[in-house]
Amino acid sequence: MSTNQQNGSEEGQVVDHYPVIIIGGGQAGLSLSHCLKERGIDHLIFEKERLGESWRSKRWDSFCLVTPNWQCQLPGFPYAGNDPNGFMKKDEIVAYIEAYAQSFQPPLREGVHVSRLAQNEAGRFVVSTSLGDYLADQVVVATGGYQVPSVPRMAERLPVTVNQMLSSDYKNPELIGPGEVLVVGSGQSGCQIADDLHLAGRRVHLCVGGAPRTARRYRGKDVVAWLHEMGYYDKPIHEHPLKERVRAKANHYVTGRDGGRDIDLRKLATEGMKLYGRLKDINGTLLKFADDLKQNLDQADAVAESIKNTIDKFIESAGITVSTEERYRPVWEPSTQVLELDCLAAGIQTVIWSIGYRTDYSWIEVPIFDGKGYPSHQRGVTTVPGLYFLGLPWQYTWGSGRFSGVARDATFLADYMEARRGTPPPEPARVLNELALGS
């Protein structure tokens, strides 16, 4: 239970005191709550919206996971449905999260906005919320790594007659007005939204960036299953060839729709989808594209084939008997690259921006950020004792921000916090050494 004290904050408000406060009630915050309850550590979770709201309202209607259901491994609640090799749809994901919360009854307060996180002179954390101020000995920021959608300033120069929306606002083709649609961005969301519109018979234009792709299946197995068997998802970030730079890389585009399949932009081009390079500039109705469409398509294919090469080597070294498979052959090449297009003349009446998200930690008034505004941490442990992050992309492994790997990170932090409980604040590096990094 909390210790209610008449300790005033700087504004003189009454403050509730908790040993641990978790900011964010998504899969990361819930996972840590489960681990803390197991260890008897009192805590409270603040969630600014409803449980599972991002999955409810910020995904399109046909959205489904791109990783198989068996990878859903929240602490104490592995996927137990009848379709482990399938891909949960949006409503099923919400139901999974709701069932998880129901299974252990976390101390969750929904609809609570956190506006400020600071430290007082005693070293305790002050968490300012829409309910008032709270004190905490330890705080975990579990808001994820995608808070603010990226939209370039050149969007302001589009004609007012062109409807603009974010990928998080897109729901289905029927709700898009008449005319052709330009999707800007070819990461997972951009490609899947373009595919959704294309399947509905809409005329789609897609700006193709540098996101890689992967095959859905190869040599009789889902590629995710091969990578899991190869230990890829257990590889920590310090062993990755790109080290921390991998955090800025786009996810491979593929889909779990229709039971799981590839997204082949070249094939979609043969079916009428218009492909361009990166959107470089907007001047009224004139769209200007970079001369990099072929390069981006070739590079995406090269990544997909390199993954197959790695799988081939694993199969051979492990002595696995499995049939061979013919390699991918491009079905379309851009004969000429369109570098300029009048959007109104082309009939484009809607633009969907899908070029990623950035973090917003402006509400955190604790000095733990690097020069780019990213929290400095080791496995979520910051340089300020008692302050942690959870659920960041590649926080420790590929699965850190996903259903598949957040349990490992949550367990690590819970062990760390339990070791710190009741003792003077230690140096983070010392406890990190005491807790096995590979656990």
C-alpha positions, 0 to 999 in steps of 0.5 A: 500500500502507498504511504500517504503523506502531507508532503507538499510539492513545489506547488504545495499539493498533497502527495501520495508516496509509492515505492515504485511508479510506472508511467505507461500501461501498455505491454511494457508497463503491465509486464513490469507490474506482473514481475513486481507483484511476484516480488511483493514490491508495491507500485502504481501504474499511470496510463493516460488512455484506456488499457490497450488504447493504441491498439484500439484507435491508432491502428487500421481495421485490417491491422494484424501482427507481423510476428506469429502468435507464439511470439506473444510471451508476456510474463506469466501469460504466453499465447494459449490460443488455437492458432500459434502460427497465425497473426492476431488481428487488432481486436484479438490483440486488445483482448489478449492485453485485457485478459493479461491484466485480468489475470493478475489485476495490476494497480492500474489507473487509466485516464491519468496524464503525467505532465512532469517528472522531476526530482526533489531535494531529497532525491525522490521523484515527483510525478505530476499528474492530472490527479495531482502530484505523487512521490516515488522512490523509483520510477519506470518510464514505459511509454515506448519509443513512438510518441509523436508522428513525424510530418515534414514541414513541406506538408504545409505547402500541399493545396488545401484541397488535398486531404492529409492524414497520419497513418495512425488516423487511417482506418479503412479505404471506405473512409477515404474520400474519392480520388487517388491516394499518395502514401508517403513512407514504405516502412511496415505501416506505409506498405501495409496501408498501401496494400490495404487500399490496393486490395480495395481497388483504390488507385495508390501512389507510394513513395518508397524509402529505404526500409528493408523487407523480408520474405514471410516464409522460406524453405518450409518455415516462417522466417521468424521461426528460422531466426528464433531457432538461430538465436537471433532474437536473443542477441543483445544489442552490444553484439549486433554489428550496428550496435546502438545504431540499429535502434534508428533502423526501420523495421522490415516490411512484411504482413500477417494478413491472409495468414501471412505473406510477402509484400512485394512492391514490384508485384504491386507495381505490375498491378497498377500501384505507382511507385516513386522514390523518396518525396523530396519537396512540395511546391504547390501542386508539384511533388518532387521525388528523389532519383532513388526508387530503383536503389531502394527496391534493390536494397530491400530485396538484397536484405531479404536475400541476405536473410535467406543466405543466413538461413541457408548457412544455418540449415547446412551447419545444423545438418537439417534436412529440408527442401531447397527453394527457388530464390526471388526474381524481380517481376518489375523494374522501373524503366524510367523514374518519375521525378516530378508529378502534379498531384492534382493532375494525377487525381491525388486527393489524399496524402497519408503520412507514414514516415515514422515516429519520434519520442517526446520526453520534454516532460522529463526534467531529469538529466539522463539524455544524450545529445540527441535527446535519447535516454542514456541507459544500460538495459533500461537503467539510467545514470540517475539511480532509481530511474528506468526505461522499459519497452524501447526498441532494441532496449536490449534485444530485437524484441524489447519493444514487442510482445516477444522480448519485453518479458526478459527486460521486465524481469531484469529491471524487477530483479534490479529494483528488488536488489536496490530496495531498502539499500542506499542508492548504488551506482548503476554500473555496479548493480549491472555487473552483479546482475548477469547481462545475459540473463 
